[in-house]
Amino acid sequence: MSITTKPADFVTWFRSVAPYINAFRGKTFVIAFGGEVVADGKFVELTHDFNLLAALGIRLVLVHGARPQIEQHLAKNSLDGSYHQGIRMTDAETMQCVKEATGRVRLEIEALLSMGLANSPMANADIRVAGGNFITAQPIGVINGVDLQHTGSVRKVDVAALNDRMEFGEVVLLSPLGYSPTGEVFNLTLEDVATATAIALDADKLVFLMDTDGVHCKGELCRELTIAQALAALAGQHPLTDDVNLYLPCAIRACEAGVARTHLISRHTDGAVLQELFSDDGIGTMVVESTLNTLRDADIEDIGGILELLRPLEESGILVRRSRELLEREIERFVVLEHDHRIVGCAALYNFPDEAAAELACLAVDAQCRRYGYGEAILNHMIEVAKSQKLKKLFVLTTRTAHWFLERGFVEADVTTLPAQKKSLYNFQRRSKVFVRKI
């Protein structure tokens, strides 16, 4: 984006990412990517994004894979890669190739992370990369009569050591290798290392870069899945890609163990990490423990968010302008809908108990979120509130959204049908239409 050609767009964009910058500072992100990212020569762009995340004060743990490099080393040494139930069988000769390939990939990653190219996002970068024996492993052992030998799984993550390195401002780079107390080395999978590390660190985010752009359900990309929905997708009739079948169970495992968010995104999209983390919709699939939507009574701290929602509607004349002071006095009448701790919708209910009626007012939803049915969710909630108060009808006054209310059971009525108190305040210059729904 060019700030010289489109300054207004730049300002709008920068303001939109500011809440994320503030929220992510000091948080721990674990990002996992396969050896394909390095083999394809696309890791340079990714290092720019990692540098930006580190500069924003995010504690980073990077987990790399090395499968294509291992396969190349095996072929070079005339060895066949063997798998059992999708798990690599690692004998002594294969283990030697694993160590050589993993070491080369790690060195290449460290070199790229150390670049300080002028006129690039890496200019004056000071990324210090930490490595070590942070992962204690154990052998997988014998599965259905097959000894997997040097293939292992994560037994323990040295959380204290990882936190020490990140407290010093270092980016931790983990390889898919683990060590036993007896000095043995085990071949691990990057998804096992990344998931176990995110859980042990109680990470705020776990990100998997993969070949596909996320989880597709019924032909559409699922932007957000709860654990229950993710389990249903795995058990469903619609086939999933190999990548999704590999990483989605890890995402579920991480979220069940307390990791707040797990993201599945495409490694082929330039800036995928930034687009996923710093935009409302993201570009991949986010897995969470439960829904991120919360519909609740508003409090005084929500005034700023409500004003932001109402302002564009007030400026366009759809809503009557309300001052901050008025909102503060009437805040107990409002409800707000939050998505991931950001207010995306609101509404107010003004009761007229003598006439068993209530006015629904200030129904507003963030423009970017209107396709998700948030407006209808707020309306239904307000109807239930009115019912609980033994009211018989709900009415709205609107100049622009008549059809939206007609489609939801409201009928047009005359101004004379309004409660007496509201009728005395009716603005005949605005000529708002009245719609009523029996409840």
PENORKA-V613046 format. One record per backbone hydrogen bond with DSSP energy under -0.5 kcal/mol. NH is the residue of the N-H (numbers start at 0). CO is the residue of the C=O. If there is no record, write none. Layout:
nh: <NH/NH>
co: <CO/CO>
This chain:
nh: <2/5/9/10/11/12/13/14/15/16/17/18/19/20/21/22/23/24/25/26/28/28/29/30/30/31/32/33/36/37/38/39/40/41/42/45/46/47/48/49/50/51/52/53/54/55/56/57/58/59/60/61/62/63/64/69/70/71/72/73/74/75/76/77/78/83/86/88/89/89/90/94/95/96/97/98/99/100/101/102/103/104/105/106/107/108/109/110/111/112/113/113/114/119/122/124/127/128/129/133/135/135/136/136/137/139/140/142/142/143/145/146/147/147/149/150/151/152/154/155/157/158/161/162/163/164/165/166/167/168/169/170/171/171/172/173/173/176/177/178/179/182/185/186/187/187/192/193/194/195/196/197/198/199/200/201/201/202/203/204/205/206/207/208/208/209/209/215/216/216/219/221/222/224/226/226/229/230/231/232/233/234/235/244/245/246/247/250/251/252/253/254/255/256/257/258/259/260/261/262/263/264/264/266/268/269/271/274/275/276/277/284/285/286/287/293/295/295/297/301/302/305/306/307/308/309/310/311/312/313/314/315/316/317/318/326/327/328/329/330/330/332/333/334/335/336/337/337/338/339/341/343/344/345/346/347/348/349/350/351/354/355/356/357/358/359/360/360/363/363/365/368/369/371/372/373/376/377/378/379/380/381/382/383/384/385/386/387/388/388/389/390/391/392/393/394/395/397/404/405/406/407/408/409/410/412/416/417/422/423/424/424/425/427/430/431/432/433/434/435/436/438>
co: <0/1/5/6/7/8/9/10/11/12/13/14/16/16/17/18/19/20/56/23/26/58/204/28/60/206/62/208/33/33/34/35/37/36/36/41/42/43/44/45/46/47/48/49/50/51/53/52/26/57/28/171/30/173/32/65/66/67/68/69/70/71/72/74/73/86/83/81/87/147/88/90/91/92/93/94/95/96/97/98/99/100/101/102/103/104/105/106/107/108/109/110/111/116/119/121/125/126/170/131/133/155/134/178/152/150/150/140/145/141/142/144/140/145/89/147/186/137/135/135/133/156/157/158/159/160/161/162/163/165/164/127/59/169/129/61/171/174/185/134/183/179/177/149/175/185/188/189/190/191/192/193/194/195/196/197/198/197/27/27/260/29/262/31/206/207/264/213/214/219/216/214/220/285/287/288/225/226/227/228/229/230/231/240/241/242/243/246/247/248/249/250/251/252/254/253/202/203/286/205/284/207/262/209/265/267/268/270/271/272/273/263/222/261/224/337/293/335/333/298/299/301/302/303/304/305/306/307/308/309/310/311/313/312/312/322/323/324/325/326/327/329/330/346/295/344/293/335/341/291/338/336/336/363/334/360/332/358/348/356/351/352/351/392/349/394/347/358/345/361/343/365/366/368/369/368/372/373/374/375/376/377/378/379/380/381/382/383/384/385/386/385/355/355/436/357/434/432/400/401/402/404/405/404/435/433/413/414/418/419/420/421/422/425/426/426/397/412/395/410/393/391>
